[in-house]
Amino acid sequence: VQLQASGGGLVQAGGSLRLSCAASGSVSSIRTMSWYRQAPGKQREYVALIVISDHNINVADSVKGRFTISRDNAKNTVYLQMNSLKPEDTAVYYCQAGTFGADYWGQGTQVTVSS
């Protein structure tokens, strides 16, 4: 499984961004897709998850009500819609694909929120 994340950038506080994560390779083996983020000097933090089979989602309390995760099956792409962005959302955002055998990570996309 290969993952390509995109959509990061610089945005002012209160703005929005939509991140995309396109999966390729053995996409049929993917059971869940998730977003994580890592701010400078901090540990990687879970953000959101979507279950591929039933589209159930889970969003971390820290972003609940502002971020949402969705999937386009036809494009094998997962999105992270981020609204009402805050400076503390600044981080490198990574997508992850979970399979029965292993987890796969994309390369990360930088999100910077200015105050």
C-alpha positions in Angstrom: 0.0 0.0 0.0 1.3 3.4 -0.9 -0.2 6.6 0.4 0.2 10.1 -1.0 -1.0 13.0 1.2 -1.6 16.5 -0.1 -3.5 19.7 0.6 -1.4 21.2 3.4 -0.4 24.9 3.4 -0.5 28.1 5.3 -3.8 29.5 6.5 -5.0 32.1 8.9 -6.7 31.2 12.2 -10.3 30.5 11.6 -9.7 29.3 8.0 -10.2 25.9 6.5 -8.1 23.3 4.6 -8.9 20.0 3.1 -6.3 17.3 3.2 -6.3 14.4 0.8 -4.7 11.0 1.1 -4.7 8.8 -2.1 -4.1 5.1 -1.6 -2.6 2.8 -4.3 -1.3 -0.7 -4.5 -3.2 -3.3 -2.4 -6.1 -1.0 -1.6 -8.5 -4.0 -1.1 -6.5 -4.9 2.0 -7.1 -1.6 3.8 -9.5 -1.9 6.7 -9.1 1.6 8.2 -7.6 4.9 7.2 -6.6 7.5 9.7 -5.0 10.9 10.1 -2.3 11.7 12.7 -0.4 14.9 13.2 2.9 15.8 14.8 3.8 19.3 16.0 7.4 20.3 16.5 8.8 18.8 19.7 5.7 16.8 20.3 4.7 13.2 19.9 2.5 12.1 17.0 -1.1 12.5 17.8 -4.2 10.7 16.6 -6.7 12.9 14.8 -9.4 10.8 13.0 -10.2 7.4 11.6 -12.7 6.0 9.1 -13.6 2.3 8.8 -13.6 1.3 5.1 -16.2 -1.3 5.3 -19.0 0.7 6.9 -17.7 4.3 6.9 -17.9 4.6 10.6 -15.7 7.5 11.8 -14.0 8.5 15.0 -12.6 12.0 15.6 -10.3 12.9 18.5 -11.8 15.1 21.2 -9.2 17.8 20.5 -10.6 18.5 17.0 -14.2 17.2 17.3 -16.7 19.7 15.9 -14.0 21.2 13.7 -12.5 18.3 11.7 -14.2 15.6 9.8 -13.0 12.6 7.9 -14.5 11.1 4.7 -13.7 8.8 1.9 -14.3 8.6 -1.8 -14.2 4.9 -2.6 -14.0 5.5 -6.4 -10.9 7.5 -6.0 -9.4 5.4 -3.1 -8.9 8.7 -1.3 -9.6 9.8 2.2 -10.1 13.5 3.1 -9.7 15.4 6.3 -11.8 18.6 6.3 -10.4 21.0 8.8 -12.5 24.1 9.7 -12.0 26.8 12.3 -8.3 26.2 12.3 -6.3 27.3 15.3 -2.5 28.0 15.6 -2.3 24.9 17.8 -3.4 22.8 14.8 0.0 23.6 13.2 1.7 20.3 12.5 2.7 17.8 9.9 -0.3 15.7 9.1 0.2 12.0 8.2 -2.3 9.6 6.8 -2.2 5.9 7.8 -3.7 2.8 6.3 -4.5 -0.1 8.6 -4.5 -3.6 7.2 -4.6 -7.0 8.9 -0.9 -7.4 8.3 0.6 -4.0 8.8 0.1 -0.3 9.0 1.3 2.0 6.2 2.1 5.7 6.4 2.1 8.5 3.9 4.9 11.1 3.7 3.1 13.9 5.6 1.8 17.3 4.6 2.6 20.5 6.5 -0.3 22.6 7.9 0.6 26.0 9.3 -2.0 28.1 11.0 -1.0 31.7 11.6 -2.6 33.8 14.4 
